């Protein structure tokens, strides 16, 4: 196994949506006032606590029983709720986290590249159907005729011709 210090854990989009689901399920949403109060007391927001504990558990820095204890203490929750949240983190969030070695992370410059790599791995896992099979299996309408594009010069010419043939504007009042 690689050295855990050289690995970073990144939340994927699916992991973020799972985190949001857990926050809603256990009613851990905080108002702005509660968030400010927790910050003044030197505490982290509940979302950040779950985020950090999920990453630490994925990196095997903390065992399951400590995860439950930390959740109970930091979220100020009952033991049963902490156990339920820990189960949700283990079953819902941790499998969706992406572990990236530090060397590769330094090579990746933007989050867009991470998302692109995630999309490529997702599309590789889906079977690709040959194009001919798709066309045969679905009713395909014949393509519509493509209209000719009109260039700006042609528009100017046609507008000047229309103005010449129309004459004065009947809807405007004459200026005296």
C-alpha positions as a printed NumPy array, in Angstrom:
array([[  0.   ,   0.   ,   0.   ],
       [  1.228,   3.475,  -0.838],
       [  2.204,   5.951,   1.81 ],
       [ -1.026,   7.635,   2.98 ],
       [  0.778,  10.963,   3.461],
       [  1.323,  11.224,  -0.281],
       [ -2.338,  10.687,  -1.178],
       [ -5.064,  13.307,  -1.348],
       [ -8.759,  12.57 ,  -1.166],
       [-11.007,  14.582,  -3.449],
       [-14.784,  14.843,  -3.278],
       [-16.382,  14.034,  -6.622],
       [-19.695,  15.557,  -7.663],
       [-21.482,  12.377,  -6.616],
       [-19.786,  12.496,  -3.206],
       [-20.919,  16.108,  -2.763],
       [-24.509,  15.172,  -3.572],
       [-24.282,  12.236,  -1.104],
       [-22.975,  14.666,   1.535],
       [-25.899,  16.998,   0.848],
       [-28.313,  14.075,   1.195],
       [-26.825,  13.143,   4.589],
       [-26.994,  16.761,   5.767],
       [-30.681,  16.9  ,   4.811],
       [-31.498,  13.43 ,   6.146],
       [-30.122,  14.145,   9.626],
       [-31.232,  17.796,   9.637],
       [-27.703,  19.149,  10.027],
       [-28.329,  22.311,   8.015],
       [-27.178,  25.49 ,   9.693],
       [-28.463,  29.011,   9.355],
       [-26.031,  31.839,   8.778],
       [-26.414,  32.923,  12.402],
       [-25.606,  29.413,  13.686],
       [-22.603,  29.218,  11.366],
       [-21.292,  32.582,  12.59 ],
       [-21.837,  31.524,  16.204],
       [-19.907,  28.264,  15.666],
       [-17.093,  30.166,  13.951],
       [-16.833,  32.636,  16.853],
       [-16.628,  29.689,  19.25 ],
       [-13.763,  28.298,  17.182],
       [-15.794,  25.363,  15.86 ],
       [-16.14 ,  24.217,  12.291],
       [-19.403,  24.053,  10.39 ],
       [-21.186,  20.679,  10.426],
       [-20.651,  20.202,   6.7  ],
       [-16.918,  20.823,   7.06 ],
       [-16.733,  18.406,  10.01 ],
       [-18.347,  15.61 ,   7.989],
       [-16.154,  16.483,   5.001],
       [-12.914,  16.26 ,   7.03 ],
       [-13.939,  13.103,   8.887],
       [-14.923,  11.414,   5.614],
       [-11.529,  12.193,   4.11 ],
       [ -9.685,  11.034,   7.224],
       [-11.651,   7.787,   7.291],
       [-10.966,   7.216,   3.573],
       [ -7.243,   7.687,   4.235],
       [ -7.535,   5.238,   7.143],
       [ -6.333,   7.862,   9.615],
       [ -9.228,   7.112,  11.954],
       [-11.043,   3.812,  12.621],
       [-14.821,   3.419,  12.534],
       [-15.338,   3.629,  16.305],
       [-13.32 ,   6.86 ,  16.48 ],
       [-15.317,   8.223,  13.547],
       [-18.491,   7.714,  15.556],
       [-16.944,   9.309,  18.653],
       [-15.718,  12.335,  16.69 ],
       [-19.121,  12.764,  15.044],
       [-20.865,  12.61 ,  18.406],
       [-18.483,  15.134,  19.974],
       [-18.078,  17.571,  17.079],
       [-21.688,  17.563,  15.881],
       [-23.013,  17.481,  19.448],
       [-25.272,  14.588,  18.453],
       [-26.648,  11.609,  20.35 ],
       [-24.691,   8.335,  20.163],
       [-27.333,   6.69 ,  17.944],
       [-27.395,   9.579,  15.463],
       [-23.576,   9.592,  15.363],
       [-23.599,   5.843,  14.595],
       [-26.191,   6.357,  11.821],
       [-24.216,   9.253,  10.306],
       [-21.019,   7.164,  10.447],
       [-22.768,   4.315,   8.595],
       [-24.002,   6.751,   5.959],
       [-20.504,   8.22 ,   5.542],
       [-18.959,   4.754,   5.188],
       [-21.601,   3.445,   2.782],
       [-22.504,   6.571,   0.81 ],
       [-19.592,   9.023,   0.748],
       [-16.35 ,   7.056,   1.117],
       [-16.913,   4.834,  -1.966],
       [-17.422,   7.976,  -4.063],
       [-14.256,   9.741,  -2.897],
       [-11.34 ,   9.779,  -5.275],
       [ -7.837,   9.096,  -3.97 ],
       [ -5.14 ,  10.805,  -6.001],
       [ -1.394,  10.497,  -5.349],
       [  0.288,  13.814,  -4.58 ],
       [  2.556,  13.523,  -7.643],
       [ -0.402,  13.239,  -9.996],
       [ -2.254,  16.01 ,  -8.202],
       [  0.669,  18.365,  -8.765],
       [  0.518,  17.551, -12.468],
       [ -3.195,  18.324, -12.622],
       [ -3.559,  22.074, -12.721],
       [ -7.289,  22.636, -12.551],
       [-10.446,  21.089, -11.216],
       [-11.675,  20.93 , -14.825],
       [ -8.998,  18.373, -15.604],
       [-10.08 ,  16.269, -12.621],
       [-13.686,  16.455, -13.801],
       [-12.614,  15.576, -17.351],
       [-10.664,  12.559, -16.106],
       [-13.653,  11.502, -14.009],
       [-15.91 ,  11.781, -17.053],
       [-13.499,   9.706, -19.146],
       [-13.4  ,   6.939, -16.546],
       [-17.192,   6.945, -16.336],
       [-17.584,   6.696, -20.112],
       [-15.024,   3.9  , -20.301],
       [-17.105,   1.789, -17.948],
       [-20.245,   2.157, -20.089],
       [-20.474,  -0.145, -23.124],
       [-20.288,   1.672, -26.419],
       [-22.808,   0.61 , -29.029],
       [-21.724,   0.732, -32.689],
       [-23.263,   3.636, -34.578],
       [-24.81 ,   1.399, -37.263],
       [-26.715,  -0.539, -34.592],
       [-28.217,   2.642, -33.174],
       [-29.431,   3.767, -36.568],
       [-30.999,   0.373, -37.332],
       [-32.722,   0.099, -33.957],
       [-34.262,   3.576, -33.912],
       [-36.413,   5.253, -36.474],
       [-34.33 ,   7.979, -38.01 ],
       [-35.918,  10.944, -39.716],
       [-34.255,  12.203, -42.883],
       [-32.216,  15.325, -42.262],
       [-33.894,  18.628, -43.009],
       [-32.537,  20.732, -45.799],
       [-29.976,  23.18 , -44.545],
       [-30.903,  26.773, -45.191],
       [-28.374,  28.937, -46.933],
       [-26.543,  31.267, -44.602],
       [-26.925,  34.932, -45.449],
       [-23.811,  37.023, -45.17 ],
       [-23.964,  40.522, -43.564],
       [-23.15 ,  42.201, -46.895],
       [-26.183,  40.553, -48.478],
       [-28.369,  41.758, -45.595],
       [-27.176,  45.337, -46.03 ],
       [-27.909,  45.217, -49.769],
       [-31.363,  43.761, -49.293],
       [-32.236,  46.291, -46.558],
       [-31.232,  49.232, -48.727],
       [-33.378,  47.862, -51.577],
       [-36.373,  47.479, -49.235],
       [-35.997,  51.018, -47.905],
       [-35.891,  52.444, -51.421],
       [-39.087,  50.682, -52.489],
       [-41.051,  51.432, -49.306],
       [-40.918,  55.183, -49.236],
       [-41.7  ,  57.245, -46.109],
       [-42.927,  55.58 , -42.944],
       [-46.699,  55.991, -42.66 ],
       [-46.788,  55.314, -38.918],
       [-44.557,  58.21 , -37.915],
       [-45.87 ,  61.676, -37.41 ],
       [-44.258,  64.295, -39.585],
       [-41.805,  66.58 , -37.821],
       [-42.756,  70.236, -38.119]])
